[in-house]
Amino acid sequence: MVDIAAVYPGASAKRLPTQQLPNWLVRLAALRDPAIKLILPELGKRKNANNDKAIRVLGWAPRSNEAALVATRESLARLGLLKDSAKKAA
């Protein structure tokens, strides 16, 4: 989340979390919340994926991380899903 705040600074970025919950705390929370229990199998797993094949086979040109984050934030604001956005989702 710190990376996101660096890409899109401002009042919204000040509210972004800058720390990560430890696995033991997530496991403890899962005892009370069934929705959290669903993510327990993914705890501690490292996800390694890349887009090499899509670039090579399809000739795809992905957006930069910064451009994707800015577009996501703007889309959420347009939909009224951010606390500081004026428009509310219909």
PDB file as gemmi writes it, atoms N, CA and C in Angstrom:
CRYST1    1.000    1.000    1.000  90.00  90.00  90.00 P 1                      
ATOM      1  N   MET A   1       0.806  -1.196   0.000  1.00  0.00           N  
ATOM      2  CA  MET A   1       0.000   0.000   0.000  1.00  0.00           C  
ATOM      3  C   MET A   1       0.852   1.263   0.000  1.00  0.00           C  
ATOM      4  N   VAL A   2       2.037   1.171   0.548  1.00  0.00           N  
ATOM      5  CA  VAL A   2       2.927   2.329   0.544  1.00  0.00           C  
ATOM      6  C   VAL A   2       3.243   2.717  -0.894  1.00  0.00           C  
ATOM      7  N   ASP A   3       3.415   1.730  -1.770  1.00  0.00           N  
ATOM      8  CA  ASP A   3       3.689   1.993  -3.182  1.00  0.00           C  
ATOM      9  C   ASP A   3       2.528   2.741  -3.830  1.00  0.00           C  
ATOM     10  N   ILE A   4       1.317   2.381  -3.465  1.00  0.00           N  
ATOM     11  CA  ILE A   4       0.146   3.047  -4.032  1.00  0.00           C  
ATOM     12  C   ILE A   4       0.111   4.506  -3.595  1.00  0.00           C  
ATOM     13  N   ALA A   5       0.391   4.765  -2.340  1.00  0.00           N  
ATOM     14  CA  ALA A   5       0.397   6.137  -1.838  1.00  0.00           C  
ATOM     15  C   ALA A   5       1.452   6.974  -2.545  1.00  0.00           C  
ATOM     16  N   ALA A   6       2.580   6.366  -2.903  1.00  0.00           N  
ATOM     17  CA  ALA A   6       3.639   7.099  -3.595  1.00  0.00           C  
ATOM     18  C   ALA A   6       3.228   7.467  -5.018  1.00  0.00           C  
ATOM     19  N   VAL A   7       2.419   6.611  -5.650  1.00  0.00           N  
ATOM     20  CA  VAL A   7       1.993   6.865  -7.025  1.00  0.00           C  
ATOM     21  C   VAL A   7       0.909   7.930  -7.083  1.00  0.00           C  
ATOM     22  N   TYR A   8       0.014   7.919  -6.128  1.00  0.00           N  
ATOM     23  CA  TYR A   8      -1.113   8.854  -6.159  1.00  0.00           C  
ATOM     24  C   TYR A   8      -1.191   9.611  -4.844  1.00  0.00           C  
ATOM     25  N   PRO A   9      -0.309  10.568  -4.636  1.00  0.00           N  
ATOM     26  CA  PRO A   9      -0.294  11.300  -3.369  1.00  0.00           C  
ATOM     27  C   PRO A   9      -1.513  12.189  -3.216  1.00  0.00           C  
ATOM     28  N   GLY A  10      -1.751  12.610  -2.022  1.00  0.00           N  
ATOM     29  CA  GLY A  10      -2.869  13.499  -1.744  1.00  0.00           C  
ATOM     30  C   GLY A  10      -3.584  13.070  -0.486  1.00  0.00           C  
ATOM     31  N   ALA A  11      -4.727  13.670  -0.260  1.00  0.00           N  
ATOM     32  CA  ALA A  11      -5.487  13.382   0.950  1.00  0.00           C  
ATOM     33  C   ALA A  11      -5.897  11.920   1.029  1.00  0.00           C  
ATOM     34  N   SER A  12      -6.250  11.317  -0.104  1.00  0.00           N  
ATOM     35  CA  SER A  12      -6.660   9.915  -0.103  1.00  0.00           C  
ATOM     36  C   SER A  12      -5.515   9.002   0.302  1.00  0.00           C  
ATOM     37  N   ALA A  13      -4.318   9.317  -0.138  1.00  0.00           N  
ATOM     38  CA  ALA A  13      -3.166   8.470   0.153  1.00  0.00           C  
ATOM     39  C   ALA A  13      -2.817   8.471   1.633  1.00  0.00           C  
ATOM     40  N   LYS A  14      -3.157   9.517   2.337  1.00  0.00           N  
ATOM     41  CA  LYS A  14      -2.853   9.587   3.767  1.00  0.00           C  
ATOM     42  C   LYS A  14      -3.599   8.528   4.551  1.00  0.00           C  
ATOM     43  N   ARG A  15      -4.725   8.050   4.035  1.00  0.00           N  
ATOM     44  CA  ARG A  15      -5.537   7.063   4.744  1.00  0.00           C  
ATOM     45  C   ARG A  15      -5.178   5.624   4.382  1.00  0.00           C  
ATOM     46  N   LEU A  16      -4.239   5.429   3.464  1.00  0.00           N  
ATOM     47  CA  LEU A  16      -3.870   4.075   3.078  1.00  0.00           C  
ATOM     48  C   LEU A  16      -3.103   3.379   4.194  1.00  0.00           C  
ATOM     49  N   PRO A  17      -3.390   2.104   4.429  1.00  0.00           N  
ATOM     50  CA  PRO A  17      -2.624   1.384   5.448  1.00  0.00           C  
ATOM     51  C   PRO A  17      -1.179   1.219   5.001  1.00  0.00           C  
ATOM     52  N   THR A  18      -0.267   1.308   5.946  1.00  0.00           N  
ATOM     53  CA  THR A  18       1.156   1.196   5.620  1.00  0.00           C  
ATOM     54  C   THR A  18       1.790  -0.035   6.254  1.00  0.00           C  
ATOM     55  N   GLN A  19       1.003  -0.831   6.947  1.00  0.00           N  
ATOM     56  CA  GLN A  19       1.523  -2.037   7.571  1.00  0.00           C  
ATOM     57  C   GLN A  19       0.676  -3.223   7.163  1.00  0.00           C  
ATOM     58  N   GLN A  20       1.228  -4.409   7.408  1.00  0.00           N  
ATOM     59  CA  GLN A  20       0.546  -5.643   7.046  1.00  0.00           C  
ATOM     60  C   GLN A  20       0.219  -6.418   8.318  1.00  0.00           C  
ATOM     61  N   LEU A  21      -0.983  -7.007   8.351  1.00  0.00           N  
ATOM     62  CA  LEU A  21      -1.354  -7.818   9.510  1.00  0.00           C  
ATOM     63  C   LEU A  21      -0.505  -9.082   9.547  1.00  0.00           C  
ATOM     64  N   PRO A  22      -0.024  -9.459  10.719  1.00  0.00           N  
ATOM     65  CA  PRO A  22       0.703 -10.729  10.815  1.00  0.00           C  
ATOM     66  C   PRO A  22      -0.255 -11.909  10.605  1.00  0.00           C  
ATOM     67  N   ASN A  23       0.285 -13.008  10.097  1.00  0.00           N  
ATOM     68  CA  ASN A  23      -0.543 -14.189   9.815  1.00  0.00           C  
ATOM     69  C   ASN A  23      -1.282 -14.674  11.051  1.00  0.00           C  
ATOM     70  N   TRP A  24      -0.641 -14.642  12.215  1.00  0.00           N  
ATOM     71  CA  TRP A  24      -1.283 -15.140  13.431  1.00  0.00           C  
ATOM     72  C   TRP A  24      -2.532 -14.323  13.773  1.00  0.00           C  
ATOM     73  N   LEU A  25      -2.498 -13.023  13.473  1.00  0.00           N  
ATOM     74  CA  LEU A  25      -3.651 -12.176  13.755  1.00  0.00           C  
ATOM     75  C   LEU A  25      -4.795 -12.459  12.772  1.00  0.00           C  
ATOM     76  N   VAL A  26      -4.458 -12.737  11.530  1.00  0.00           N  
ATOM     77  CA  VAL A  26      -5.478 -13.101  10.540  1.00  0.00           C  
ATOM     78  C   VAL A  26      -6.122 -14.428  10.940  1.00  0.00           C  
ATOM     79  N   ARG A  27      -5.310 -15.386  11.398  1.00  0.00           N  
ATOM     80  CA  ARG A  27      -5.856 -16.682  11.854  1.00  0.00           C  
ATOM     81  C   ARG A  27      -6.784 -16.495  13.055  1.00  0.00           C  
ATOM     82  N   LEU A  28      -6.407 -15.612  13.950  1.00  0.00           N  
ATOM     83  CA  LEU A  28      -7.245 -15.332  15.114  1.00  0.00           C  
ATOM     84  C   LEU A  28      -8.567 -14.706  14.687  1.00  0.00           C  
ATOM     85  N   ALA A  29      -8.530 -13.758  13.768  1.00  0.00           N  
ATOM     86  CA  ALA A  29      -9.748 -13.110  13.273  1.00  0.00           C  
ATOM     87  C   ALA A  29     -10.642 -14.108  12.542  1.00  0.00           C  
ATOM     88  N   ALA A  30     -10.023 -15.110  11.900  1.00  0.00           N  
ATOM     89  CA  ALA A  30     -10.795 -16.106  11.154  1.00  0.00           C  
ATOM     90  C   ALA A  30     -11.651 -16.974  12.072  1.00  0.00           C  
ATOM     91  N   LEU A  31     -11.314 -17.041  13.336  1.00  0.00           N  
ATOM     92  CA  LEU A  31     -12.124 -17.808  14.286  1.00  0.00           C  
ATOM     93  C   LEU A  31     -13.494 -17.167  14.476  1.00  0.00           C  
ATOM     94  N   ARG A  32     -13.591 -15.859  14.273  1.00  0.00           N  
ATOM     95  CA  ARG A  32     -14.846 -15.140  14.468  1.00  0.00           C  
ATOM     96  C   ARG A  32     -15.559 -14.790  13.156  1.00  0.00           C  
ATOM     97  N   ASP A  33     -14.817 -14.725  12.054  1.00  0.00           N  
ATOM     98  CA  ASP A  33     -15.394 -14.262  10.791  1.00  0.00           C  
ATOM     99  C   ASP A  33     -15.194 -15.306   9.690  1.00  0.00           C  
ATOM    100  N   PRO A  34     -16.264 -15.930   9.218  1.00  0.00           N  
ATOM    101  CA  PRO A  34     -16.140 -16.959   8.180  1.00  0.00           C  
ATOM    102  C   PRO A  34     -15.556 -16.435   6.864  1.00  0.00           C  
ATOM    103  N   ALA A  35     -15.775 -15.169   6.564  1.00  0.00           N  
ATOM    104  CA  ALA A  35     -15.226 -14.594   5.332  1.00  0.00           C  
ATOM    105  C   ALA A  35     -13.704 -14.560   5.390  1.00  0.00           C  
ATOM    106  N   ILE A  36     -13.152 -14.261   6.532  1.00  0.00           N  
ATOM    107  CA  ILE A  36     -11.696 -14.236   6.683  1.00  0.00           C  
ATOM    108  C   ILE A  36     -11.135 -15.648   6.624  1.00  0.00           C  
ATOM    109  N   LYS A  37     -11.891 -16.600   7.109  1.00  0.00           N  
ATOM    110  CA  LYS A  37     -11.445 -18.000   7.109  1.00  0.00           C  
ATOM    111  C   LYS A  37     -11.159 -18.504   5.690  1.00  0.00           C  
ATOM    112  N   LEU A  38     -11.843 -17.923   4.710  1.00  0.00           N  
ATOM    113  CA  LEU A  38     -11.654 -18.340   3.319  1.00  0.00           C  
ATOM    114  C   LEU A  38     -10.256 -18.036   2.791  1.00  0.00           C  
ATOM    115  N   ILE A  39      -9.583 -17.045   3.339  1.00  0.00           N  
ATOM    116  CA  ILE A  39      -8.255 -16.685   2.831  1.00  0.00           C  
ATOM    117  C   ILE A  39      -7.122 -17.418   3.551  1.00  0.00           C  
ATOM    118  N   LEU A  40      -7.424 -18.185   4.587  1.00  0.00           N  
ATOM    119  CA  LEU A  40      -6.373 -18.870   5.345  1.00  0.00           C  
ATOM    120  C   LEU A  40      -5.474 -19.769   4.487  1.00  0.00           C  
ATOM    121  N   PRO A  41      -6.010 -20.518   3.518  1.00  0.00           N  
ATOM    122  CA  PRO A  41      -5.109 -21.355   2.704  1.00  0.00           C  
ATOM    123  C   PRO A  41      -4.082 -20.554   1.900  1.00  0.00           C  
ATOM    124  N   GLU A  42      -4.322 -19.278   1.676  1.00  0.00           N  
ATOM    125  CA  GLU A  42      -3.405 -18.448   0.885  1.00  0.00           C  
ATOM    126  C   GLU A  42      -2.334 -17.757   1.722  1.00  0.00           C  
ATOM    127  N   LEU A  43      -2.467 -17.787   3.035  1.00  0.00           N  
ATOM    128  CA  LEU A  43      -1.501 -17.112   3.901  1.00  0.00           C  
ATOM    129  C   LEU A  43      -0.106 -17.697   3.724  1.00  0.00           C  
ATOM    130  N   GLY A  44       0.860 -16.836   3.570  1.00  0.00           N  
ATOM    131  CA  GLY A  44       2.245 -17.267   3.468  1.00  0.00           C  
ATOM    132  C   GLY A  44       2.660 -17.777   2.103  1.00  0.00           C  
ATOM    133  N   LYS A  45       1.738 -17.881   1.163  1.00  0.00           N  
ATOM    134  CA  LYS A  45       2.086 -18.349  -0.175  1.00  0.00           C  
ATOM    135  C   LYS A  45       2.632 -17.202  -1.007  1.00  0.00           C  
ATOM    136  N   ARG A  46       3.690 -17.456  -1.706  1.00  0.00           N  
ATOM    137  CA  ARG A  46       4.297 -16.450  -2.588  1.00  0.00           C  
ATOM    138  C   ARG A  46       3.712 -16.652  -3.982  1.00  0.00           C  
ATOM    139  N   LYS A  47       3.185 -15.618  -4.569  1.00  0.00           N  
ATOM    140  CA  LYS A  47       2.594 -15.688  -5.913  1.00  0.00           C  
ATOM    141  C   LYS A  47       3.583 -15.135  -6.927  1.00  0.00           C  
ATOM    142  N   ASN A  48       4.040 -15.986  -7.809  1.00  0.00           N  
ATOM    143  CA  ASN A  48       4.945 -15.556  -8.869  1.00  0.00           C  
ATOM    144  C   ASN A  48       4.247 -15.739 -10.210  1.00  0.00           C  
ATOM    145  N   ALA A  49       3.960 -14.656 -10.851  1.00  0.00           N  
ATOM    146  CA  ALA A  49       3.312 -14.694 -12.160  1.00  0.00           C  
ATOM    147  C   ALA A  49       3.952 -13.611 -13.019  1.00  0.00           C  
ATOM    148  N   ASN A  50       3.896 -13.819 -14.307  1.00  0.00           N  
ATOM    149  CA  ASN A  50       4.403 -12.776 -15.197  1.00  0.00           C  
ATOM    150  C   ASN A  50       3.568 -12.749 -16.466  1.00  0.00           C  
ATOM    151  N   ASN A  51       3.799 -11.753 -17.268  1.00  0.00           N  
ATOM    152  CA  ASN A  51       3.010 -11.559 -18.482  1.00  0.00           C  
ATOM    153  C   ASN A  51       3.836 -11.801 -19.741  1.00  0.00           C  
ATOM    154  N   ASP A  52       4.948 -12.518 -19.609  1.00  0.00           N  
ATOM    155  CA  ASP A  52       5.838 -12.740 -20.753  1.00  0.00           C  
ATOM    156  C   ASP A  52       5.137 -13.391 -21.941  1.00  0.00           C  
ATOM    157  N   LYS A  53       4.324 -14.413 -21.670  1.00  0.00           N  
ATOM    158  CA  LYS A  53       3.666 -15.118 -22.772  1.00  0.00           C  
ATOM    159  C   LYS A  53       2.645 -14.225 -23.484  1.00  0.00           C  
ATOM    160  N   ALA A  54       1.889 -13.438 -22.726  1.00  0.00           N  
ATOM    161  CA  ALA A  54       0.907 -12.538 -23.342  1.00  0.00           C  
ATOM    162  C   ALA A  54       1.600 -11.496 -24.210  1.00  0.00           C  
ATOM    163  N   ILE A  55       2.740 -11.017 -23.749  1.00  0.00           N  
ATOM    164  CA  ILE A  55       3.497 -10.045 -24.544  1.00  0.00           C  
ATOM    165  C   ILE A  55       4.047 -10.706 -25.801  1.00  0.00           C  
ATOM    166  N   ARG A  56       4.613 -11.904 -25.651  1.00  0.00           N  
ATOM    167  CA  ARG A  56       5.240 -12.602 -26.772  1.00  0.00           C  
ATOM    168  C   ARG A  56       4.216 -13.088 -27.799  1.00  0.00           C  
ATOM    169  N   VAL A  57       3.167 -13.761 -27.346  1.00  0.00           N  
ATOM    170  CA  VAL A  57       2.204 -14.383 -28.264  1.00  0.00           C  
ATOM    171  C   VAL A  57       1.192 -13.372 -28.811  1.00  0.00           C  
ATOM    172  N   LEU A  58       0.694 -12.518 -27.941  1.00  0.00           N  
ATOM    173  CA  LEU A  58      -0.373 -11.607 -28.343  1.00  0.00           C  
ATOM    174  C   LEU A  58       0.118 -10.226 -28.754  1.00  0.00           C  
ATOM    175  N   GLY A  59       1.368  -9.940 -28.459  1.00  0.00           N  
ATOM    176  CA  GLY A  59       1.876  -8.608 -28.746  1.00  0.00           C  
ATOM    177  C   GLY A  59       1.264  -7.558 -27.836  1.00  0.00           C  
ATOM    178  N   TRP A  60       0.849  -7.991 -26.668  1.00  0.00           N  
ATOM    179  CA  TRP A  60       0.183  -7.124 -25.699  1.00  0.00           C  
ATOM    180  C   TRP A  60       1.171  -6.155 -25.072  1.00  0.00           C  
ATOM    181  N   ALA A  61       0.751  -4.935 -24.871  1.00  0.00           N  
ATOM    182  CA  ALA A  61       1.581  -3.927 -24.209  1.00  0.00           C  
ATOM    183  C   ALA A  61       0.860  -3.490 -22.933  1.00  0.00           C  
ATOM    184  N   PRO A  62       1.272  -4.008 -21.784  1.00  0.00           N  
ATOM    185  CA  PRO A  62       0.568  -3.676 -20.540  1.00  0.00           C  
ATOM    186  C   PRO A  62       0.810  -2.234 -20.109  1.00  0.00           C  
ATOM    187  N   ARG A  63      -0.093  -1.711 -19.303  1.00  0.00           N  
ATOM    188  CA  ARG A  63       0.083  -0.385 -18.703  1.00  0.00           C  
ATOM    189  C   ARG A  63       1.204  -0.456 -17.667  1.00  0.00           C  
ATOM    190  N   SER A  64       1.764   0.671 -17.363  1.00  0.00           N  
ATOM    191  CA  SER A  64       2.719   0.717 -16.255  1.00  0.00           C  
ATOM    192  C   SER A  64       1.940   0.551 -14.950  1.00  0.00           C  
ATOM    193  N   ASN A  65       2.621   0.133 -13.901  1.00  0.00           N  
ATOM    194  CA  ASN A  65       1.964  -0.005 -12.602  1.00  0.00           C  
ATOM    195  C   ASN A  65       1.354   1.316 -12.166  1.00  0.00           C  
ATOM    196  N   GLU A  66       2.085   2.392 -12.388  1.00  0.00           N  
ATOM    197  CA  GLU A  66       1.605   3.705 -11.982  1.00  0.00           C  
ATOM    198  C   GLU A  66       0.330   4.089 -12.721  1.00  0.00           C  
ATOM    199  N   ALA A  67       0.312   3.867 -14.034  1.00  0.00           N  
ATOM    200  CA  ALA A  67      -0.877   4.201 -14.834  1.00  0.00           C  
ATOM    201  C   ALA A  67      -2.086   3.365 -14.407  1.00  0.00           C  
ATOM    202  N   ALA A  68      -1.858   2.089 -14.106  1.00  0.00           N  
ATOM    203  CA  ALA A  68      -2.953   1.218 -13.677  1.00  0.00           C  
ATOM    204  C   ALA A  68      -3.517   1.665 -12.333  1.00  0.00           C  
ATOM    205  N   LEU A  69      -2.652   2.056 -11.415  1.00  0.00           N  
ATOM    206  CA  LEU A  69      -3.116   2.507 -10.102  1.00  0.00           C  
ATOM    207  C   LEU A  69      -3.898   3.812 -10.198  1.00  0.00           C  
ATOM    208  N   VAL A  70      -3.409   4.722 -10.993  1.00  0.00           N  
ATOM    209  CA  VAL A  70      -4.113   6.004 -11.161  1.00  0.00           C  
ATOM    210  C   VAL A  70      -5.475   5.772 -11.809  1.00  0.00           C  
ATOM    211  N   ALA A  71      -5.542   4.926 -12.832  1.00  0.00           N  
ATOM    212  CA  ALA A  71      -6.816   4.635 -13.499  1.00  0.00           C  
ATOM    213  C   ALA A  71      -7.793   3.952 -12.547  1.00  0.00           C  
ATOM    214  N   THR A  72      -7.298   3.062 -11.698  1.00  0.00           N  
ATOM    215  CA  THR A  72      -8.150   2.384 -10.722  1.00  0.00           C  
ATOM    216  C   THR A  72      -8.733   3.370  -9.729  1.00  0.00           C  
ATOM    217  N   ARG A  73      -7.899   4.258  -9.226  1.00  0.00           N  
ATOM    218  CA  ARG A  73      -8.355   5.250  -8.256  1.00  0.00           C  
ATOM    219  C   ARG A  73      -9.393   6.172  -8.883  1.00  0.00           C  
ATOM    220  N   GLU A  74      -9.153   6.609 -10.112  1.00  0.00           N  
ATOM    221  CA  GLU A  74     -10.103   7.486 -10.789  1.00  0.00           C  
ATOM    222  C   GLU A  74     -11.434   6.784 -11.037  1.00  0.00           C  
ATOM    223  N   SER A  75     -11.372   5.500 -11.385  1.00  0.00           N  
ATOM    224  CA  SER A  75     -12.590   4.730 -11.611  1.00  0.00           C  
ATOM    225  C   SER A  75     -13.391   4.577 -10.318  1.00  0.00           C  
ATOM    226  N   LEU A  76     -12.711   4.275  -9.222  1.00  0.00           N  
ATOM    227  CA  LEU A  76     -13.392   4.146  -7.932  1.00  0.00           C  
ATOM    228  C   LEU A  76     -14.021   5.471  -7.508  1.00  0.00           C  
ATOM    229  N   ALA A  77     -13.332   6.558  -7.753  1.00  0.00           N  
ATOM    230  CA  ALA A  77     -13.874   7.873  -7.414  1.00  0.00           C  
ATOM    231  C   ALA A  77     -15.107   8.177  -8.267  1.00  0.00           C  
ATOM    232  N   ARG A  78     -15.042   7.859  -9.562  1.00  0.00           N  
ATOM    233  CA  ARG A  78     -16.187   8.089 -10.460  1.00  0.00           C  
ATOM    234  C   ARG A  78     -17.405   7.302 -10.002  1.00  0.00           C  
ATOM    235  N   LEU A  79     -17.194   6.099  -9.484  1.00  0.00           N  
ATOM    236  CA  LEU A  79     -18.298   5.263  -9.030  1.00  0.00           C  
ATOM    237  C   LEU A  79     -18.777   5.634  -7.631  1.00  0.00           C  
ATOM    238  N   GLY A  80     -18.099   6.565  -6.983  1.00  0.00           N  
ATOM    239  CA  GLY A  80     -18.512   6.979  -5.654  1.00  0.00           C  
ATOM    240  C   GLY A  80     -18.121   5.993  -4.573  1.00  0.00           C  
ATOM    241  N   LEU A  81     -17.105   5.194  -4.817  1.00  0.00           N  
ATOM    242  CA  LEU A  81     -16.703   4.160  -3.863  1.00  0.00           C  
ATOM    243  C   LEU A  81     -15.595   4.597  -2.916  1.00  0.00           C  
ATOM    244  N   LEU A  82     -15.169   5.834  -3.026  1.00  0.00           N  
ATOM    245  CA  LEU A  82     -14.167   6.378  -2.118  1.00  0.00           C  
ATOM    246  C   LEU A  82     -14.842   7.383  -1.196  1.00  0.00           C  
ATOM    247  N   LYS A  83     -14.359   7.446   0.039  1.00  0.00           N  
ATOM    248  CA  LYS A  83     -14.969   8.351   1.012  1.00  0.00           C  
ATOM    249  C   LYS A  83     -14.911   9.805   0.574  1.00  0.00           C  
ATOM    250  N   ASP A  84     -13.833  10.179  -0.146  1.00  0.00           N  
ATOM    251  CA  ASP A  84     -13.683  11.582  -0.528  1.00  0.00           C  
ATOM    252  C   ASP A  84     -14.325  11.917  -1.862  1.00  0.00           C  
ATOM    253  N   SER A  85     -14.959  10.934  -2.535  1.00  0.00           N  
ATOM    254  CA  SER A  85     -15.566  11.233  -3.833  1.00  0.00           C  
ATOM    255  C   SER A  85     -16.954  11.839  -3.621  1.00  0.00           C  
ATOM    256  N   ALA A  86     -17.295  12.810  -4.447  1.00  0.00           N  
ATOM    257  CA  ALA A  86     -18.557  13.537  -4.314  1.00  0.00           C  
ATOM    258  C   ALA A  86     -19.737  12.705  -4.787  1.00  0.00           C  
ATOM    259  N   LYS A  87     -19.533  11.946  -5.875  1.00  0.00           N  
ATOM    260  CA  LYS A  87     -20.615  11.164  -6.471  1.00  0.00           C  
ATOM    261  C   LYS A  87     -20.769   9.844  -5.723  1.00  0.00           C  
ATOM    262  N   LYS A  88     -21.980   9.429  -5.495  1.00  0.00           N  
ATOM    263  CA  LYS A  88     -22.248   8.142  -4.869  1.00  0.00           C  
ATOM    264  C   LYS A  88     -22.774   7.168  -5.918  1.00  0.00           C  
ATOM    265  N   ALA A  89     -22.409   5.887  -5.750  1.00  0.00           N  
ATOM    266  CA  ALA A  89     -22.846   4.868  -6.713  1.00  0.00           C  
ATOM    267  C   ALA A  89     -24.367   4.756  -6.682  1.00  0.00           C  
ATOM    268  N   ALA A  90     -24.930   4.562  -7.845  1.00  0.00           N  
ATOM    269  CA  ALA A  90     -26.390   4.467  -7.936  1.00  0.00           C  
ATOM    270  C   ALA A  90     -26.874   3.070  -7.650  1.00  0.00           C  
TER     271      ALA A  90                                                      
END                                                                             
